[in-house]
Amino acid sequence: MSVYFNLECQQCPRLAQHLKQIRVTHPDYFAKPVPPFGDPHARLVIVGLAPGMHGANRTGRPFTGDHAGILLYETLYRFGFSTQAVAEHVDDGLILKNCRITNAVKCLPPENKPTTDEINMCNQYLAAELINAVPHDAVIVALGTVAHNAVLAGFKLKKSSYPFAHAAQHKLPSGQWLIDSYHCSRYNTQTRRLTTEMFHAVFATAKHLLD
C-alpha cells in the first residue's frame, strides 16, 4: 500500500459490495481498487473517472482492455508518452514514459456512476497523490467534469475559480497546469462530442507546456 492507494480499501460499502459480487460472477476479473499506472515521478498525469467494468476492473490497469482506452493509448503513443499504441492486458509490455494514469474513483461503480459521497471518500487518495507525487511543473489532464472537480478538491481549490471546459487551461497555485478534456468514453467518441482531432489537440498542448 502506498500513501495514495490502498488495494484493500472498503470504505465505500456500496462499491465494496459491488466488487464482491463481481468476483463471484467474474472470478477471472481483477475486481479490486485499481492502482495508478505509469511513471511514479511523471510530469504528465492523467486523471480519469473510474475503472470500466470490462476494462480496468477486468485487467487491473487503468483504461486497459476497454473502448475508452483505444483513443487514450493511441494518443499517448503518438505524442511519445507510451511505448505502444494499444493496451490489452497488464502483461502486454506497454510502458508509459514521463506519464501516469490515475482515477478520481479507484473502484468500479455500478452503472459507471459513483455517488458524490464515494467521490469525496476516494478523494483522500487522489489528494495524497497530487500533493506527494505530482511535481510542481507537471501537467494534469482531467478527463471529464468529475475528474476535473476531483483534482480541484484534492488541491482544496474552489470549482467556481476553475470552470470545466474542453481544452481549457488552468494554472494552479501550486505550479501545475490543469488541462480539461471531454472523457474519451465510447459515448463521447461515437457521438463525436469528442473527436480524435480534439483529443490530440489537448495532448499537443500538454506536450508544449511540458517542453
PyRosetta script that sets phi, psi and omega in degrees:
from pyrosetta import init, pose_from_sequence

init()
pose = pose_from_sequence("MSVYFNLECQQCPRLAQHLKQIRVTHPDYFAKPVPPFGDPHARLVIVGLAPGMHGANRTGRPFTGDHAGILLYETLYRFGFSTQAVAEHVDDGLILKNCRITNAVKCLPPENKPTTDEINMCNQYLAAELINAVPHDAVIVALGTVAHNAVLAGFKLKKSSYPFAHAAQHKLPSGQWLIDSYHCSRYNTQTRRLTTEMFHAVFATAKHLLD")
pose.set_psi(1, 133.6)
pose.set_omega(1, 174.8)
pose.set_phi(2, -100.4)
pose.set_psi(2, 174.5)
pose.set_omega(2, 179.9)
pose.set_phi(3, -65.2)
pose.set_psi(3, -23.4)
pose.set_omega(3, -177.6)
pose.set_phi(4, -116.2)
pose.set_psi(4, 20.7)
pose.set_omega(4, 175.0)
pose.set_phi(5, -159.4)
pose.set_psi(5, 141.8)
pose.set_omega(5, 178.3)
pose.set_phi(6, -138.1)
pose.set_psi(6, 107.4)
pose.set_omega(6, -177.6)
pose.set_phi(7, -62.6)
pose.set_psi(7, -24.5)
pose.set_omega(7, -176.7)
pose.set_phi(8, -100.5)
pose.set_psi(8, 9.7)
pose.set_omega(8, -176.8)
pose.set_phi(9, -60.6)
pose.set_psi(9, 133.4)
pose.set_omega(9, 175.7)
pose.set_phi(10, -137.4)
pose.set_psi(10, 34.6)
pose.set_omega(10, -175.0)
pose.set_phi(11, -74.0)
pose.set_psi(11, -15.1)
pose.set_omega(11, 176.8)
pose.set_phi(12, -108.6)
pose.set_psi(12, 101.6)
pose.set_omega(12, -173.2)
pose.set_phi(13, -55.3)
pose.set_psi(13, -41.1)
pose.set_omega(13, -177.9)
pose.set_phi(14, -64.1)
pose.set_psi(14, -43.2)
pose.set_omega(14, -179.8)
pose.set_phi(15, -69.4)
pose.set_psi(15, -41.0)
pose.set_omega(15, 178.8)
pose.set_phi(16, -61.5)
pose.set_psi(16, -41.4)
pose.set_omega(16, 179.4)
pose.set_phi(17, -68.4)
pose.set_psi(17, -38.2)
pose.set_omega(17, 179.1)
pose.set_phi(18, -61.8)
pose.set_psi(18, -45.4)
pose.set_omega(18, 179.4)
pose.set_phi(19, -67.7)
pose.set_psi(19, -35.6)
pose.set_omega(19, 177.3)
pose.set_phi(20, -60.8)
pose.set_psi(20, -41.6)
pose.set_omega(20, 179.0)
pose.set_phi(21, -67.6)
pose.set_psi(21, -38.3)
pose.set_omega(21, -179.9)
pose.set_phi(22, -66.3)
pose.set_psi(22, -35.6)
pose.set_omega(22, 178.6)
pose.set_phi(23, -65.2)
pose.set_psi(23, -22.7)
pose.set_omega(23, 176.1)
pose.set_phi(24, -81.4)
pose.set_psi(24, -47.7)
pose.set_omega(24, -176.5)
pose.set_phi(25, -78.1)
pose.set_psi(25, -26.5)
pose.set_omega(25, 179.6)
pose.set_phi(26, -132.6)
pose.set_psi(26, 74.0)
pose.set_omega(26, -174.1)
pose.set_phi(27, -63.3)
pose.set_psi(27, -16.1)
pose.set_omega(27, 178.8)
pose.set_phi(28, -91.4)
pose.set_psi(28, -0.4)
pose.set_omega(28, 179.6)
pose.set_phi(29, -84.5)
pose.set_psi(29, 153.6)
pose.set_omega(29, 176.8)
pose.set_phi(30, -62.0)
pose.set_psi(30, -54.4)
pose.set_omega(30, 171.4)
pose.set_phi(31, 48.7)
pose.set_psi(31, 48.2)
pose.set_omega(31, 174.5)
pose.set_phi(32, -142.8)
pose.set_psi(32, 174.9)
pose.set_omega(32, 171.9)
pose.set_phi(33, -56.1)
pose.set_psi(33, 133.8)
pose.set_omega(33, -175.5)
pose.set_phi(34, -94.3)
pose.set_psi(34, 123.9)
pose.set_omega(34, -177.3)
pose.set_phi(35, -74.0)
pose.set_psi(35, 158.5)
pose.set_omega(35, 170.9)
pose.set_phi(36, -59.1)
pose.set_psi(36, 155.5)
pose.set_omega(36, -177.6)
pose.set_phi(37, -131.2)
pose.set_psi(37, 133.5)
pose.set_omega(37, 174.3)
pose.set_phi(38, 125.0)
pose.set_psi(38, -162.6)
pose.set_omega(38, -176.9)
pose.set_phi(39, -66.9)
pose.set_psi(39, 119.8)
pose.set_omega(39, -179.0)
pose.set_phi(40, -65.3)
pose.set_psi(40, -16.2)
pose.set_omega(40, -179.8)
pose.set_phi(41, -114.4)
pose.set_psi(41, 22.2)
pose.set_omega(41, -173.4)
pose.set_phi(42, -62.1)
pose.set_psi(42, 147.7)
pose.set_omega(42, 174.5)
pose.set_phi(43, -96.4)
pose.set_psi(43, -11.7)
pose.set_omega(43, 170.7)
pose.set_phi(44, -109.8)
pose.set_psi(44, 118.7)
pose.set_omega(44, -178.8)
pose.set_phi(45, -122.7)
pose.set_psi(45, 123.6)
pose.set_omega(45, -178.9)
pose.set_phi(46, -106.1)
pose.set_psi(46, 128.1)
pose.set_omega(46, 179.9)
pose.set_phi(47, -113.2)
pose.set_psi(47, 117.5)
pose.set_omega(47, 176.7)
pose.set_phi(48, -97.9)
pose.set_psi(48, -170.1)
pose.set_omega(48, -178.9)
pose.set_phi(49, -85.3)
pose.set_psi(49, -67.9)
pose.set_omega(49, -175.9)
pose.set_phi(50, -163.1)
pose.set_psi(50, 163.7)
pose.set_omega(50, 177.1)
pose.set_phi(51, -59.9)
pose.set_psi(51, 145.7)
pose.set_omega(51, 174.0)
pose.set_phi(52, -88.1)
pose.set_psi(52, 150.4)
pose.set_omega(52, -175.9)
pose.set_phi(53, -53.6)
pose.set_psi(53, -50.7)
pose.set_omega(53, -175.5)
pose.set_phi(54, -105.1)
pose.set_psi(54, 11.0)
pose.set_omega(54, 176.6)
pose.set_phi(55, -107.8)
pose.set_psi(55, -105.6)
pose.set_omega(55, -177.4)
pose.set_phi(56, -60.8)
pose.set_psi(56, -35.8)
pose.set_omega(56, 178.9)
pose.set_phi(57, -64.1)
pose.set_psi(57, -28.6)
pose.set_omega(57, 178.1)
pose.set_phi(58, -84.8)
pose.set_psi(58, -44.3)
pose.set_omega(58, -171.9)
pose.set_phi(59, -92.7)
pose.set_psi(59, -25.2)
pose.set_omega(59, -177.3)
pose.set_phi(60, 86.2)
pose.set_psi(60, 12.3)
pose.set_omega(60, 178.1)
pose.set_phi(61, -135.5)
pose.set_psi(61, 133.6)
pose.set_omega(61, -175.6)
pose.set_phi(62, -53.2)
pose.set_psi(62, 132.6)
pose.set_omega(62, 173.5)
pose.set_phi(63, 61.0)
pose.set_psi(63, 19.5)
pose.set_omega(63, -177.5)
pose.set_phi(64, -101.2)
pose.set_psi(64, 120.8)
pose.set_omega(64, 176.2)
pose.set_phi(65, 91.5)
pose.set_psi(65, 10.1)
pose.set_omega(65, 178.2)
pose.set_phi(66, -130.4)
pose.set_psi(66, 173.6)
pose.set_omega(66, -174.4)
pose.set_phi(67, -63.6)
pose.set_psi(67, -40.2)
pose.set_omega(67, -177.3)
pose.set_phi(68, -60.6)
pose.set_psi(68, -29.6)
pose.set_omega(68, -178.4)
pose.set_phi(69, -75.7)
pose.set_psi(69, -17.9)
pose.set_omega(69, -177.2)
pose.set_phi(70, -59.8)
pose.set_psi(70, -55.1)
pose.set_omega(70, -179.3)
pose.set_phi(71, -69.1)
pose.set_psi(71, -39.0)
pose.set_omega(71, -176.8)
pose.set_phi(72, -62.1)
pose.set_psi(72, -52.4)
pose.set_omega(72, -175.5)
pose.set_phi(73, -71.4)
pose.set_psi(73, -32.8)
pose.set_omega(73, 174.5)
pose.set_phi(74, -61.8)
pose.set_psi(74, -40.9)
pose.set_omega(74, -179.6)
pose.set_phi(75, -68.5)
pose.set_psi(75, -42.9)
pose.set_omega(75, 178.7)
pose.set_phi(76, -61.3)
pose.set_psi(76, -40.2)
pose.set_omega(76, 177.7)
pose.set_phi(77, -65.6)
pose.set_psi(77, -42.9)
pose.set_omega(77, -178.9)
pose.set_phi(78, -58.2)
pose.set_psi(78, -37.2)
pose.set_omega(78, -175.9)
pose.set_phi(79, -99.9)
pose.set_psi(79, 11.8)
pose.set_omega(79, 171.8)
pose.set_phi(80, 85.5)
pose.set_psi(80, 16.7)
pose.set_omega(80, -178.4)
pose.set_phi(81, -100.6)
pose.set_psi(81, 1.3)
pose.set_omega(81, -178.7)
pose.set_phi(82, -145.9)
pose.set_psi(82, 150.8)
pose.set_omega(82, 178.7)
pose.set_phi(83, -84.3)
pose.set_psi(83, -11.9)
pose.set_omega(83, -179.1)
pose.set_phi(84, -140.8)
pose.set_psi(84, 153.9)
pose.set_omega(84, -178.9)
pose.set_phi(85, -92.7)
pose.set_psi(85, -10.0)
pose.set_omega(85, -176.5)
pose.set_phi(86, -128.9)
pose.set_psi(86, 133.4)
pose.set_omega(86, 177.6)
pose.set_phi(87, -116.1)
pose.set_psi(87, 114.4)
pose.set_omega(87, -175.6)
pose.set_phi(88, -113.3)
pose.set_psi(88, -40.7)
pose.set_omega(88, -179.7)
pose.set_phi(89, -156.9)
pose.set_psi(89, 168.8)
pose.set_omega(89, -171.8)
pose.set_phi(90, -68.3)
pose.set_psi(90, -17.9)
pose.set_omega(90, -178.7)
pose.set_phi(91, -104.9)
pose.set_psi(91, 23.6)
pose.set_omega(91, -176.6)
pose.set_phi(92, -85.4)
pose.set_psi(92, 0.1)
pose.set_omega(92, 176.4)
pose.set_phi(93, 85.3)
pose.set_psi(93, -0.1)
pose.set_omega(93, -178.4)
pose.set_phi(94, -67.5)
pose.set_psi(94, 133.2)
pose.set_omega(94, 177.6)
pose.set_phi(95, -126.9)
pose.set_psi(95, 131.8)
pose.set_omega(95, 174.8)
pose.set_phi(96, -86.9)
pose.set_psi(96, 141.9)
pose.set_omega(96, -177.1)
pose.set_phi(97, -115.2)
pose.set_psi(97, 116.8)
pose.set_omega(97, -177.8)
pose.set_phi(98, 53.8)
pose.set_psi(98, 35.1)
pose.set_omega(98, -175.5)
pose.set_phi(99, -146.8)
pose.set_psi(99, 143.4)
pose.set_omega(99, 174.7)
pose.set_phi(100, -139.7)
pose.set_psi(100, 143.5)
pose.set_omega(100, 177.8)
pose.set_phi(101, -116.0)
pose.set_psi(101, 131.1)
pose.set_omega(101, 177.2)
pose.set_phi(102, -137.7)
pose.set_psi(102, 177.0)
pose.set_omega(102, -179.1)
pose.set_phi(103, -130.6)
pose.set_psi(103, 151.5)
pose.set_omega(103, 175.2)
pose.set_phi(104, -64.5)
pose.set_psi(104, -37.6)
pose.set_omega(104, 177.1)
pose.set_phi(105, -123.3)
pose.set_psi(105, 127.1)
pose.set_omega(105, -171.9)
pose.set_phi(106, -84.0)
pose.set_psi(106, -18.2)
pose.set_omega(106, -177.2)
pose.set_phi(107, -108.5)
pose.set_psi(107, 149.4)
pose.set_omega(107, 176.2)
pose.set_phi(108, -63.8)
pose.set_psi(108, 121.7)
pose.set_omega(108, 175.0)
pose.set_phi(109, -91.2)
pose.set_psi(109, 149.6)
pose.set_omega(109, 174.4)
pose.set_phi(110, -55.9)
pose.set_psi(110, 134.3)
pose.set_omega(110, 179.3)
pose.set_phi(111, 57.9)
pose.set_psi(111, 23.7)
pose.set_omega(111, 179.3)
pose.set_phi(112, 58.8)
pose.set_psi(112, 27.0)
pose.set_omega(112, -177.4)
pose.set_phi(113, -127.7)
pose.set_psi(113, 94.7)
pose.set_omega(113, 175.2)
pose.set_phi(114, -71.7)
pose.set_psi(114, 149.6)
pose.set_omega(114, 176.3)
pose.set_phi(115, -79.2)
pose.set_psi(115, 165.0)
pose.set_omega(115, 177.5)
pose.set_phi(116, -59.4)
pose.set_psi(116, -41.2)
pose.set_omega(116, 179.4)
pose.set_phi(117, -62.5)
pose.set_psi(117, -38.5)
pose.set_omega(117, -180.0)
pose.set_phi(118, -68.8)
pose.set_psi(118, -40.5)
pose.set_omega(118, 176.7)
pose.set_phi(119, -62.1)
pose.set_psi(119, -43.8)
pose.set_omega(119, -179.4)
pose.set_phi(120, -66.7)
pose.set_psi(120, -39.8)
pose.set_omega(120, 179.7)
pose.set_phi(121, -63.9)
pose.set_psi(121, -44.5)
pose.set_omega(121, -177.3)
pose.set_phi(122, -74.1)
pose.set_psi(122, -14.4)
pose.set_omega(122, -177.5)
pose.set_phi(123, -64.4)
pose.set_psi(123, -20.4)
pose.set_omega(123, 177.4)
pose.set_phi(124, -59.7)
pose.set_psi(124, -36.3)
pose.set_omega(124, -179.5)
pose.set_phi(125, -75.9)
pose.set_psi(125, -43.5)
pose.set_omega(125, 178.7)
pose.set_phi(126, -64.2)
pose.set_psi(126, -41.5)
pose.set_omega(126, 179.6)
pose.set_phi(127, -61.1)
pose.set_psi(127, -43.9)
pose.set_omega(127, 179.1)
pose.set_phi(128, -63.4)
pose.set_psi(128, -38.5)
pose.set_omega(128, 178.3)
pose.set_phi(129, -65.9)
pose.set_psi(129, -45.7)
pose.set_omega(129, -179.5)
pose.set_phi(130, -62.1)
pose.set_psi(130, -41.6)
pose.set_omega(130, -175.0)
pose.set_phi(131, -78.2)
pose.set_psi(131, -37.7)
pose.set_omega(131, -172.7)
pose.set_phi(132, -99.2)
pose.set_psi(132, -20.7)
pose.set_omega(132, -171.9)
pose.set_phi(133, -126.6)
pose.set_psi(133, 1.8)
pose.set_omega(133, 179.8)
pose.set_phi(134, -110.6)
pose.set_psi(134, 117.4)
pose.set_omega(134, -178.3)
pose.set_phi(135, -61.0)
pose.set_psi(135, 157.4)
pose.set_omega(135, -178.6)
pose.set_phi(136, -68.9)
pose.set_psi(136, -19.2)
pose.set_omega(136, 178.3)
pose.set_phi(137, -103.2)
pose.set_psi(137, 23.5)
pose.set_omega(137, -177.7)
pose.set_phi(138, -82.2)
pose.set_psi(138, 163.1)
pose.set_omega(138, 170.3)
pose.set_phi(139, -115.3)
pose.set_psi(139, 127.7)
pose.set_omega(139, 178.9)
pose.set_phi(140, -108.8)
pose.set_psi(140, 124.2)
pose.set_omega(140, 176.5)
pose.set_phi(141, -105.4)
pose.set_psi(141, 117.5)
pose.set_omega(141, 179.8)
pose.set_phi(142, -97.9)
pose.set_psi(142, 122.3)
pose.set_omega(142, -179.9)
pose.set_phi(143, -94.1)
pose.set_psi(143, 91.2)
pose.set_omega(143, 178.0)
pose.set_phi(144, 100.5)
pose.set_psi(144, 166.3)
pose.set_omega(144, -175.1)
pose.set_phi(145, -65.5)
pose.set_psi(145, -39.7)
pose.set_omega(145, -179.1)
pose.set_phi(146, -61.9)
pose.set_psi(146, -45.4)
pose.set_omega(146, 178.5)
pose.set_phi(147, -63.7)
pose.set_psi(147, -43.3)
pose.set_omega(147, 178.3)
pose.set_phi(148, -56.8)
pose.set_psi(148, -49.7)
pose.set_omega(148, -178.9)
pose.set_phi(149, -67.0)
pose.set_psi(149, -33.0)
pose.set_omega(149, 179.0)
pose.set_phi(150, -67.4)
pose.set_psi(150, -37.8)
pose.set_omega(150, 176.4)
pose.set_phi(151, -63.5)
pose.set_psi(151, -45.4)
pose.set_omega(151, 179.1)
pose.set_phi(152, -61.8)
pose.set_psi(152, -41.3)
pose.set_omega(152, 178.4)
pose.set_phi(153, -64.0)
pose.set_psi(153, -38.1)
pose.set_omega(153, 179.1)
pose.set_phi(154, -62.2)
pose.set_psi(154, -34.0)
pose.set_omega(154, 177.9)
pose.set_phi(155, -93.3)
pose.set_psi(155, 2.1)
pose.set_omega(155, -178.6)
pose.set_phi(156, 58.5)
pose.set_psi(156, 46.4)
pose.set_omega(156, 178.9)
pose.set_phi(157, -109.3)
pose.set_psi(157, 151.4)
pose.set_omega(157, -179.2)
pose.set_phi(158, -76.2)
pose.set_psi(158, 132.7)
pose.set_omega(158, 179.0)
pose.set_phi(159, -63.1)
pose.set_psi(159, -34.0)
pose.set_omega(159, -177.4)
pose.set_phi(160, -65.5)
pose.set_psi(160, -22.4)
pose.set_omega(160, -179.0)
pose.set_phi(161, -85.6)
pose.set_psi(161, -14.1)
pose.set_omega(161, -176.8)
pose.set_phi(162, -138.1)
pose.set_psi(162, 72.6)
pose.set_omega(162, -175.9)
pose.set_phi(163, -67.4)
pose.set_psi(163, 141.0)
pose.set_omega(163, 178.2)
pose.set_phi(164, -73.4)
pose.set_psi(164, 136.3)
pose.set_omega(164, 171.0)
pose.set_phi(165, -160.4)
pose.set_psi(165, 140.7)
pose.set_omega(165, -179.6)
pose.set_phi(166, -57.5)
pose.set_psi(166, 131.0)
pose.set_omega(166, 179.6)
pose.set_phi(167, 73.5)
pose.set_psi(167, 5.4)
pose.set_omega(167, 177.2)
pose.set_phi(168, -66.4)
pose.set_psi(168, 145.5)
pose.set_omega(168, 178.2)
pose.set_phi(169, -118.9)
pose.set_psi(169, 127.8)
pose.set_omega(169, -178.9)
pose.set_phi(170, -125.2)
pose.set_psi(170, 124.3)
pose.set_omega(170, 173.6)
pose.set_phi(171, -86.3)
pose.set_psi(171, 120.1)
pose.set_omega(171, -175.5)
pose.set_phi(172, -90.2)
pose.set_psi(172, 153.2)
pose.set_omega(172, -178.2)
pose.set_phi(173, -58.6)
pose.set_psi(173, -28.9)
pose.set_omega(173, -178.4)
pose.set_phi(174, -81.3)
pose.set_psi(174, -1.3)
pose.set_omega(174, 174.0)
pose.set_phi(175, 110.0)
pose.set_psi(175, -24.5)
pose.set_omega(175, -178.0)
pose.set_phi(176, -73.9)
pose.set_psi(176, 157.3)
pose.set_omega(176, 168.4)
pose.set_phi(177, -96.8)
pose.set_psi(177, 138.5)
pose.set_omega(177, 172.0)
pose.set_phi(178, -113.0)
pose.set_psi(178, 121.1)
pose.set_omega(178, 177.7)
pose.set_phi(179, -114.5)
pose.set_psi(179, 133.4)
pose.set_omega(179, -179.3)
pose.set_phi(180, -96.5)
pose.set_psi(180, 146.7)
pose.set_omega(180, 171.4)
pose.set_phi(181, -144.9)
pose.set_psi(181, 147.4)
pose.set_omega(181, 166.7)
pose.set_phi(182, -58.7)
pose.set_psi(182, 147.9)
pose.set_omega(182, 179.7)
pose.set_phi(183, -66.7)
pose.set_psi(183, 143.2)
pose.set_omega(183, -178.8)
pose.set_phi(184, -84.6)
pose.set_psi(184, 44.3)
pose.set_omega(184, -179.5)
pose.set_phi(185, -75.5)
pose.set_psi(185, 164.0)
pose.set_omega(185, 177.3)
pose.set_phi(186, -58.4)
pose.set_psi(186, -43.4)
pose.set_omega(186, -179.0)
pose.set_phi(187, -60.5)
pose.set_psi(187, -48.2)
pose.set_omega(187, -176.5)
pose.set_phi(188, -66.1)
pose.set_psi(188, -38.1)
pose.set_omega(188, -178.4)
pose.set_phi(189, -77.7)
pose.set_psi(189, -36.3)
pose.set_omega(189, -179.1)
pose.set_phi(190, -73.4)
pose.set_psi(190, -31.9)
pose.set_omega(190, 176.8)
pose.set_phi(191, -84.9)
pose.set_psi(191, -5.3)
pose.set_omega(191, -179.9)
pose.set_phi(192, 64.8)
pose.set_psi(192, 20.4)
pose.set_omega(192, 166.9)
pose.set_phi(193, -60.4)
pose.set_psi(193, -35.3)
pose.set_omega(193, 174.3)
pose.set_phi(194, -122.5)
pose.set_psi(194, 116.9)
pose.set_omega(194, 177.3)
pose.set_phi(195, -97.3)
pose.set_psi(195, 164.2)
pose.set_omega(195, 176.8)
pose.set_phi(196, -58.1)
pose.set_psi(196, -41.8)
pose.set_omega(196, -179.3)
pose.set_phi(197, -63.9)
pose.set_psi(197, -39.7)
pose.set_omega(197, 177.8)
pose.set_phi(198, -63.3)
pose.set_psi(198, -42.5)
pose.set_omega(198, -178.3)
pose.set_phi(199, -69.0)
pose.set_psi(199, -43.1)
pose.set_omega(199, 177.6)
pose.set_phi(200, -59.7)
pose.set_psi(200, -37.7)
pose.set_omega(200, -178.9)
pose.set_phi(201, -63.4)
pose.set_psi(201, -36.6)
pose.set_omega(201, 177.4)
pose.set_phi(202, -60.9)
pose.set_psi(202, -44.5)
pose.set_omega(202, -177.0)
pose.set_phi(203, -78.6)
pose.set_psi(203, -24.4)
pose.set_omega(203, 171.6)
pose.set_phi(204, -64.4)
pose.set_psi(204, -40.8)
pose.set_omega(204, 176.2)
pose.set_phi(205, -63.8)
pose.set_psi(205, -44.8)
pose.set_omega(205, 179.4)
pose.set_phi(206, -59.3)
pose.set_psi(206, -45.0)
pose.set_omega(206, -179.8)
pose.set_phi(207, -64.4)
pose.set_psi(207, -39.1)
pose.set_omega(207, 177.8)
pose.set_phi(208, -61.7)
pose.set_psi(208, -44.2)
pose.set_omega(208, -179.6)
pose.set_phi(209, -66.4)
pose.set_psi(209, -35.4)
pose.set_omega(209, 179.1)
pose.set_phi(210, -70.8)
pose.set_psi(210, -34.6)
pose.set_omega(210, -179.8)
pose.set_phi(211, -75.8)
pose.dump_pdb("model.pdb")
